[in-house]
Amino acid sequence: MREVPPDVPDDPDSDSEQAAMRRRVERVLLGGERRYTRHEVAAAADVPQEQSRTLWNALGFATTADDDVVFTDGDVEALRLGEGLTELGVINREAQSSVARALGHHLSRLAEWQVSLFWSWFNERPELFSDENAIAETIEAIVPVLETLQTHVWRRHLAAYAGRALAAPDEGRWAGSEVVGFVDMVGYTRLSRRVDDSELSEVLDRFEGLASDVIAERQGRIVKMIGDEVLFVVDEPTDGAEIALRLNEYGEHDSALPELRTGLAYGRVLDRFGDVYGSVVNLAARLTSVARPGSVLVDSTLAEALSGETTYELRTRRTISVRGYSRLKLITLERASGTGP
């Protein structure tokens, strides 16, 4: 959907107060007035026109017409800063678009969720809709607080990852050996047909909360949550095993959740812009798809890494054929008798 400049109303009959409120909210969110066309913002930032267009689209924003006044002083500064990082060599020029896509993808999802959250909050307070000034004032008050919190959390994550990198400077962060795990809710499709949106949302919140807590406790990282499934990575084999077993154990005793199943694989993983790629990721996904409810399946590499751990039992089941693997060995991971989390 093409962006519409704030001085052009979506509805010709729209109320002038509503248009003024929209412009006020936009000034808060964008940090200033829209002042520039696509050509003007590129010229002001001293960035080639085609490069600015490519980066704009890579960030996930719709293409604008040449005469649309949609850019702000903040856009000019952002282009300058990005170009400065490229000139310093921090960002490879060939990788500019990939970096922009990754940034736009993650932040757009965050923004979408936040707008949904705000809209739900406003809907619970219908009196605000009768006072457009109150809506603008509420947004003006909330956004700076939210921005400060986001910056703080981002810096904490930077500190955590920087600490890991400095502790092991010889290990590259872009490709290394990690445990990759998929955790799946069994019967989610049937559940989604049986319950209403409110109940389904509660189940998803409970599942995501449980996964986030358990994975964080063992120094793992959630790569992404896809409805009924969580993809995570962690450095140490024992941490991967504990995450999988604890999730299944907690899920088994939580009547509000369907049973869980997990597939784990260990090996070289390409970590690129927050996502993970490679055969190890594919293998973990295949193991999850054939795991029984309440069980944990691991690949032979992870089984070997865990073989000296007396707290676990590894049982080789059978070999099956699945897409991409003609002879996939199934190995179940369980707690050894008499041991607990």
C-alpha positions as CSV (number, residue, x, y, z in Angstrom):
1,M,0.0,0.0,0.0
2,R,1.5,3.4,-1.0
3,E,2.1,5.9,1.7
4,V,-0.2,8.9,1.7
5,P,1.2,12.3,2.7
6,P,-0.6,13.7,5.8
7,D,-1.9,16.8,4.0
8,V,-3.9,14.6,1.6
9,P,-6.9,13.2,3.4
10,D,-7.9,9.5,2.8
11,D,-11.5,10.7,2.7
12,P,-12.3,14.0,1.1
13,D,-15.1,14.6,3.6
14,S,-12.9,13.8,6.6
15,D,-13.1,16.2,9.6
16,S,-10.4,18.8,9.7
17,E,-9.9,18.1,13.4
18,Q,-9.3,14.4,12.7
19,A,-6.7,15.4,10.0
20,A,-5.0,17.7,12.4
21,M,-4.9,14.9,15.0
22,R,-3.4,12.5,12.5
23,R,-0.7,15.0,11.6
24,R,0.1,15.6,15.3
25,V,0.4,11.9,15.9
26,E,2.6,11.5,12.8
27,R,4.9,14.3,14.0
28,V,5.4,12.4,17.3
29,L,6.0,9.0,15.6
30,L,8.2,10.3,12.8
31,G,10.0,12.9,14.9
32,G,9.0,15.8,12.6
33,E,7.1,17.0,9.6
34,R,7.2,15.3,6.2
35,R,9.2,17.7,4.1
36,Y,10.9,15.9,1.3
37,T,10.2,14.0,-1.9
38,R,12.1,10.8,-2.7
39,H,14.6,12.8,-4.9
40,E,15.0,15.5,-2.3
41,V,15.8,13.2,0.6
42,A,18.5,11.4,-1.4
43,A,20.0,14.7,-2.4
44,A,20.0,16.1,1.1
45,A,21.7,13.0,2.4
46,D,24.2,12.9,-0.5
47,V,23.2,9.3,-1.4
48,P,22.6,8.1,-5.0
49,Q,18.9,8.1,-5.9
50,E,18.8,4.4,-6.8
51,Q,20.6,3.4,-3.6
52,S,18.1,5.3,-1.5
53,R,15.2,3.7,-3.3
54,T,16.7,0.2,-2.8
55,L,17.3,0.8,0.9
56,W,13.8,2.2,1.4
57,N,12.2,-0.9,-0.2
58,A,14.6,-3.2,1.7
59,L,13.4,-1.7,5.0
60,G,9.9,-2.9,4.0
61,F,8.4,0.5,3.0
62,A,6.2,0.9,0.0
63,T,7.6,2.6,-3.1
64,T,6.6,6.3,-3.2
65,A,5.9,8.5,-6.3
66,D,8.5,11.0,-7.2
67,D,6.3,14.0,-6.1
68,D,5.0,12.5,-2.8
69,V,6.2,14.5,0.2
70,V,6.7,11.7,2.7
71,F,10.2,12.0,4.1
72,T,11.4,13.9,7.2
73,D,14.7,15.3,8.5
74,G,15.0,12.0,10.4
75,D,15.0,10.1,7.1
76,V,17.8,12.3,5.9
77,E,19.8,11.7,9.0
78,A,19.2,7.9,8.9
79,L,20.5,7.8,5.3
80,R,23.6,9.8,6.3
81,L,24.3,7.5,9.3
82,G,23.9,4.4,7.2
83,E,26.2,5.7,4.5
84,G,28.7,6.6,7.2
85,L,28.8,3.0,8.6
86,T,29.3,1.7,5.1
87,E,32.1,4.1,4.4
88,L,33.8,3.0,7.6
89,G,33.5,-0.6,6.5
90,V,31.3,-1.6,9.4
91,I,28.7,-2.6,6.8
92,N,29.8,-4.1,3.6
93,R,28.3,-2.2,0.7
94,E,27.2,-5.4,-1.0
95,A,25.4,-6.4,2.2
96,Q,23.6,-3.0,2.7
97,S,20.3,-4.3,1.4
98,S,20.5,-7.5,3.5
99,V,21.2,-5.5,6.6
100,A,18.3,-3.2,5.8
101,R,15.9,-6.1,5.1
102,A,16.8,-7.8,8.5
103,L,16.3,-4.5,10.4
104,G,13.1,-3.7,8.7
105,H,11.7,-7.3,9.1
106,H,12.3,-7.5,12.8
107,L,11.2,-3.9,13.6
108,S,8.1,-4.1,11.5
109,R,6.9,-7.1,13.4
110,L,7.5,-5.2,16.7
111,A,5.7,-2.1,15.4
112,E,2.7,-4.2,14.2
113,W,2.4,-5.9,17.6
114,Q,2.7,-2.5,19.4
115,V,0.0,-0.9,17.3
116,S,-2.3,-3.9,17.9
117,L,-1.6,-3.5,21.7
118,F,-2.4,0.2,21.6
119,W,-5.5,-0.3,19.6
120,S,-6.8,-2.9,22.1
121,W,-6.0,-0.5,24.9
122,F,-8.0,2.3,23.2
123,N,-10.9,0.0,22.5
124,E,-11.2,-0.7,26.2
125,R,-11.6,3.1,26.8
126,P,-14.3,4.2,24.3
127,E,-14.4,7.6,26.0
128,L,-11.0,8.4,24.4
129,F,-12.6,8.2,20.9
130,S,-14.8,11.1,21.7
131,D,-11.8,13.3,22.4
132,E,-9.2,13.2,19.6
133,N,-7.0,15.5,21.6
134,A,-6.8,12.8,24.3
135,I,-5.7,10.1,21.8
136,A,-2.9,12.4,20.6
137,E,-1.8,13.3,24.1
138,T,-1.8,9.6,25.1
139,I,0.4,8.6,22.2
140,E,2.7,11.6,22.9
141,A,3.1,10.4,26.5
142,I,3.6,6.6,25.7
143,V,6.0,6.7,22.8
144,P,9.0,8.3,24.5
145,V,8.6,5.8,27.4
146,L,8.4,2.9,25.0
147,E,11.4,4.1,23.0
148,T,13.5,4.4,26.2
149,L,12.5,0.9,27.3
150,Q,13.3,-0.6,23.9
151,T,16.7,1.1,23.8
152,H,17.5,-0.3,27.3
153,V,16.5,-3.8,26.3
154,W,18.5,-3.6,23.1
155,R,21.6,-2.4,24.9
156,R,21.3,-5.2,27.5
157,H,21.2,-7.7,24.6
158,L,24.2,-6.0,23.0
159,A,26.1,-6.3,26.2
160,A,25.2,-10.0,26.5
161,Y,26.3,-10.9,23.0
162,A,29.4,-8.7,23.1
163,G,30.4,-10.4,26.4
164,R,30.1,-13.8,24.7
165,A,32.1,-12.7,21.7
166,L,34.9,-11.1,23.8
167,A,35.1,-14.2,26.0
168,A,35.8,-16.4,23.0
169,P,37.3,-14.0,20.3
170,D,38.5,-16.9,18.2
171,E,35.0,-18.3,17.6
172,G,33.1,-16.6,14.8
173,R,29.5,-15.6,15.6
174,W,28.3,-16.1,12.1
175,A,29.1,-19.8,11.9
176,G,29.7,-22.2,14.7
177,S,28.5,-25.4,16.4
178,E,25.2,-25.0,18.2
179,V,22.3,-27.1,19.3
180,V,19.2,-26.3,17.3
181,G,15.8,-27.2,18.7
182,F,12.3,-27.1,17.5
183,V,9.5,-27.4,20.1
184,D,6.0,-28.1,18.7
185,M,2.6,-28.2,20.3
186,V,0.9,-31.5,19.3
187,G,-2.6,-31.2,18.0
188,Y,-2.5,-27.4,17.6
189,T,-4.4,-27.4,14.3
190,R,-7.3,-29.4,15.8
191,L,-7.2,-27.1,18.9
192,S,-7.4,-24.0,16.7
193,R,-10.6,-25.3,15.1
194,R,-12.2,-26.1,18.4
195,V,-11.7,-23.0,20.5
196,D,-12.4,-19.3,20.0
197,D,-9.7,-16.6,19.3
198,S,-9.5,-15.6,23.0
199,E,-8.9,-19.1,24.2
200,L,-6.3,-19.8,21.4
201,S,-4.5,-16.6,22.3
202,E,-4.3,-17.7,26.0
203,V,-2.8,-21.0,24.9
204,L,-0.2,-19.3,22.7
205,D,0.7,-16.8,25.4
206,R,1.2,-19.6,27.9
207,F,3.3,-21.6,25.4
208,E,5.4,-18.7,24.5
209,G,5.9,-17.6,28.1
210,L,7.0,-21.1,29.1
211,A,9.4,-21.5,26.2
212,S,10.9,-18.0,26.8
213,D,11.5,-18.7,30.5
214,V,13.0,-22.2,30.1
215,I,15.2,-21.2,27.1
216,A,16.5,-18.1,28.8
217,E,17.3,-20.0,32.0
218,R,19.8,-22.2,30.1
219,Q,21.4,-19.4,28.1
220,G,19.6,-20.2,24.9
221,R,18.1,-17.8,22.3
222,I,14.7,-17.9,20.7
223,V,15.3,-17.5,16.9
224,K,11.6,-17.2,16.1
225,M,8.1,-18.3,17.2
226,I,5.8,-19.6,14.4
227,G,2.4,-20.1,15.9
228,D,2.6,-23.5,17.5
229,E,6.3,-23.9,17.2
230,V,9.4,-22.4,18.7
231,L,12.9,-22.5,17.1
232,F,15.8,-22.0,19.5
233,V,19.6,-22.3,19.6
234,V,22.0,-22.8,22.5
235,D,25.8,-23.4,22.6
236,E,26.1,-26.3,25.0
237,P,24.7,-29.8,24.4
238,T,23.6,-30.3,28.0
239,D,21.8,-27.0,27.9
240,G,19.9,-28.1,24.8
241,A,19.0,-31.4,26.4
242,E,17.7,-29.6,29.6
243,I,15.7,-27.1,27.6
244,A,13.9,-29.9,25.7
245,L,13.3,-32.1,28.7
246,R,12.1,-29.3,30.9
247,L,9.7,-28.0,28.3
248,N,8.2,-31.4,27.9
249,E,8.0,-31.9,31.6
250,Y,6.3,-28.6,32.3
251,G,4.0,-29.1,29.4
252,E,3.0,-32.5,30.6
253,H,1.9,-31.0,34.0
254,D,0.1,-28.0,32.5
255,S,-3.5,-29.0,31.7
256,A,-3.9,-25.7,29.7
257,L,-1.3,-26.7,27.2
258,P,-1.3,-29.5,24.5
259,E,1.5,-32.0,24.8
260,L,4.8,-30.9,23.4
261,R,7.5,-32.7,21.3
262,T,11.0,-31.6,20.5
263,G,13.7,-32.3,17.9
264,L,17.3,-31.5,18.6
265,A,20.4,-31.5,16.3
266,Y,24.0,-30.4,16.9
267,G,26.6,-29.1,14.5
268,R,27.7,-26.2,12.3
269,V,25.0,-23.5,12.0
270,L,25.0,-20.4,9.8
271,D,23.7,-17.5,12.0
272,R,22.7,-14.7,9.6
273,F,20.8,-11.5,10.7
274,G,19.1,-13.2,13.6
275,D,18.0,-16.3,11.7
276,V,19.8,-19.7,11.4
277,Y,20.4,-21.8,8.4
278,G,22.0,-25.1,7.4
279,S,21.5,-28.9,7.4
280,V,21.5,-29.0,11.2
281,V,18.4,-26.7,11.2
282,N,16.6,-28.9,8.6
283,L,17.5,-32.1,10.6
284,A,16.1,-30.7,13.8
285,A,12.9,-29.8,12.0
286,R,12.6,-33.4,10.5
287,L,13.1,-35.0,13.9
288,T,10.4,-32.8,15.5
289,S,7.9,-33.8,12.7
290,V,8.3,-37.5,13.5
291,A,8.6,-37.2,17.3
292,R,5.9,-38.7,19.5
293,P,3.9,-36.5,21.8
294,G,5.9,-35.8,25.0
295,S,9.2,-37.1,23.5
296,V,12.6,-35.6,22.6
297,L,14.4,-36.9,19.5
298,V,18.1,-36.1,18.9
299,D,20.5,-36.6,16.1
300,S,23.5,-38.9,16.3
301,T,26.0,-36.0,16.7
302,L,24.2,-34.6,19.8
303,A,23.7,-38.2,21.2
304,E,27.5,-38.6,21.0
305,A,28.1,-35.3,22.8
306,L,25.7,-36.4,25.6
307,S,26.9,-40.0,25.8
308,G,29.1,-39.3,28.9
309,E,26.3,-37.6,30.8
310,T,24.9,-40.0,33.5
311,T,21.8,-37.9,34.0
312,Y,20.4,-38.9,30.5
313,E,19.4,-42.0,28.8
314,L,19.7,-42.3,25.0
315,R,17.8,-45.0,23.2
316,T,18.2,-45.8,19.5
317,R,14.8,-46.7,18.1
318,R,14.8,-47.3,14.3
319,T,15.8,-45.8,11.0
320,I,13.1,-44.1,8.9
321,S,12.9,-42.3,5.6
322,V,11.7,-38.7,5.5
323,R,12.0,-35.9,3.0
324,G,15.7,-35.1,2.5
325,Y,16.9,-38.1,4.6
326,S,16.7,-41.6,3.3
327,R,18.0,-43.2,6.5
328,L,17.3,-41.0,9.5
329,K,18.2,-42.6,12.8
330,L,15.8,-41.9,15.6
331,I,17.4,-41.5,19.1
332,T,15.2,-40.6,22.1
333,L,16.5,-38.5,24.9
334,E,15.2,-39.2,28.4
335,R,16.2,-38.5,32.0
336,A,18.0,-41.4,33.7
337,S,16.1,-43.2,36.4
338,G,16.3,-41.4,39.7
339,T,17.4,-38.1,38.3
340,G,15.3,-34.9,38.0
341,P,15.5,-31.4,36.6
